[in-house]
Amino acid sequence: MVLVSGWTGAMDAVVSSLLTPGTVAVRHDLSRVTEGVVRRTLSVSGESPRETILELAHGCVSCTLREDLLPLLRALSMRSNVHRIVLAMDPALEPEALCWAVENVVVAGVVGQIDGPAARDVRIEAVIGCLDAATWLADATGDDALADRGVVASGDDDRTVAQLVVGQVDYADALVVTAGPDVDAWERARLAAVLARLAPNAPVVWVSQDSMVDAPALLASIPFDARRGEITDAHSPLLRGEPPLTVDCGVALVEFTATRPFHPERLHEAIDVLLDGVVAARGRAWVATQPDEALWIESAGGGLRVASAGRWLAAMTPVEQDRVDTTRRAMAALRWDEQFGDRDTSLVILVHAADPSEIDRTLQWALVSDDEMIDPSAWSSWTDPFGQWHEDPCESSESPYAEQSREATE
């Protein structure tokens, strides 16, 4: 199976190029999913597309996957004349979520097949991301909600456009970039620098508007060690594919690491530094008031998400540690501290118009000070804006080092 995703760009051209004998293209139109209606189109070479209107009992993407797409993938895989499935994803979908569903969601009731995930029958060959050079970077660094653009994947979809388009490119094994005459050499070079750091090792094809795309050649150029739908977790390496660590057109990757925790209130004030002049940020954080749980911090443009990254190894019993991936345990052993174990902070920030030194100073200011490190027993009494009772929306605040501040959606 090949997934073709994109908010804008040459999706149709990519799908058409892959639509050779033995290939079935599947497209779900989710523009009316909140009304419980989904339009599904099946296309094969040399035949007119077949459209089906699906009425779902619940207006949500997960229902669409569970009730139609995943069973359809398993059913198509049984056909002797189908060798490849091309999934033209709705613009509101992120490929990582779909790959997870293919691997993990059990499909039951398919005639002639044992109940199980679609991954029993289909293998993800590649994820191709499509984007428009004229608009992608502005979308990726903005703060518009999907609802502001009239697009939602479910009734409670509060994602931003930036979170969507960054996620689509970040997860791609190959990229097709549409660049018209309105994109000058500087804009093209800056976008290329961003893509090289956001999706390193992904081959990139630049095409003009309405031009043909040689998608089979693009698939052939994908490195053997590409992700191809693999799902990683919060404790996987943050720098995948050896991206460039140099500065190019003002674009750079900033690595921030610390072996002491963040003060929760100062981190709450400093976190806005990840939203100005930054394309994306992600990583694990150790917050003093939460000794057992790592926090996952992820931003794209003006959108921010803070969630649990699971428990630290040091907070687990030996039996629980034995169940953890050996790679994670080996990496933790290299930095193990006698008092705090594997607790630490590791963030990677992709900037395009921000001062890396300002980001570092702001995050350093948010760490627990030398005096505060003396008495860890006092940490549990501190107010924690990231705790269970964190109020949303939060008040906009400003750290001493941040030149600008933007209210974040957490």
Number of C-alpha atoms within 10 A of each C-alpha: 20 22 25 27 29 29 24 17 24 25 22 15 18 23 22 18 15 22 20 15 13 14 18 22 23 22 18 23 17 26 18 16 23 18 16 17 20 22 16 17 16 17 19 19 15 9 8 9 13 11 13 12 12 16 14 17 12 16 20 22 21 17 16 22 18 17 16 17 21 21 19 16 19 22 16 17 19 14 10 8 12 14 15 22 24 25 21 22 21 18 22 24 20 22 26 19 13 20 20 15 18 27 19 13 18 16 21 15 10 13 9 8 14 11 13 18 19 24 19 15 15 20 16 19 19 20 28 29 30 29 24 22 24 20 13 21 22 14 21 24 26 22 23 18 20 19 16 11 10 8 16 24 23 21 14 10 15 14 20 24 29 28 28 24 28 26 22 27 25 20 23 28 28 27 24 25 24 21 20 15 9 9 15 12 10 10 16 16 14 17 19 19 21 24 21 19 23 25 23 22 19 26 19 22 15 17 18 14 14 12 10 14 22 14 20 12 10 19 18 10 14 19 13 8 9 19 20 22 24 12 13 12 9 16 19 14 14 17 15 14 17 11 15 15 12 12 13 14 15 14 25 23 23 20 18 16 17 16 15 19 23 24 22 24 15 21 24 20 21 25 24 24 24 30 26 22 19 27 29 29 22 21 24 25 25 26 26 22 22 17 17 17 19 24 22 21 22 21 28 29 27 27 27 25 15 16 14 14 17 15 15 21 22 19 16 13 9 10 8 10 16 12 9 12 11 11 12 14 16 11 14 19 12 9 13 17 14 8 8 15 15 21 28 22 20 20 19 18 22 24 25 25 14 19 16 20 10 14 25 16 14 23 23 18 18 20 23 21 14 9 7 13 15 10 9 11 11 12 19 12 8 12 13 21 17 20 11 7 8 12 11 10 10 13 11 12 16 19 20 10 15 18 10 12 18 16 17 20 17 17
